[in-house]
């Protein structure tokens, strides 16, 4: 004999579904309480723009990574107005033999434990990316990614509350955040 749950006659299936959705949203993390239809849906690989630099890089959108990382070569720490800064190069996306030099304040240094068990220190900067039609600022670690396919990896810190990732799609939207300075 099987027992089949039944809804009270005063509760319709759509009302019950609404209650479940409400409960799920109430229990979800704060950034997930938004209406999912307001989030952009992008693929696992997209072009992203470094805001204020006009540099467009091919990036991997990785929901398995907590933070974002950027290919940074020739890193040089220095002090400006009593603050720690870092100067670094990214490979020019239009010329693999050329570099573009960027400078940013260092937010902090993190220790990353690698799969091999080794750990390494990485500088963290605040970086604003245009991803699809979203301008998103977040912490980004600087690391030499030249042996990896993509110069940038965009992690959950940038994605959460803004972007859903379609694992079967790539290059769905060019960066188009408009001109917010006008």
HELIX and SHEET records of a PDB file:
HELIX    1   1 UNK A   13  UNK A   27  1                                  15    
HELIX    2   2 UNK A   30  UNK A   32  5                                   3    
HELIX    3   3 UNK A   36  UNK A   38  5                                   3    
HELIX    4   4 UNK A  156  UNK A  159  1                                   4    
SHEET    1   A 7 UNK A 108  UNK A 113  0                                        
SHEET    2   A 7 UNK A 119  UNK A 131 -1                                        
SHEET    3   A 7 UNK A  40  UNK A  50 -1                                        
SHEET    4   A 7 UNK A  55  UNK A  61 -1                                        
SHEET    5   A 7 UNK A 152  UNK A 154  1                                        
SHEET    6   A 7 UNK A  68  UNK A  71 -1                                        
SHEET    7   A 7 UNK A 134  UNK A 143  1                                        
SHEET    1   B 4 UNK A 108  UNK A 113  0                                        
SHEET    2   B 4 UNK A 119  UNK A 131 -1                                        
SHEET    3   B 4 UNK A  40  UNK A  50 -1                                        
SHEET    4   B 4 UNK A 163  UNK A 170  1                                        
SHEET    1   C 3 UNK A  73  UNK A  80  0                                        
SHEET    2   C 3 UNK A  83  UNK A  91 -1                                        
SHEET    3   C 3 UNK A  99  UNK A 105 -1                                        
END                                                                             
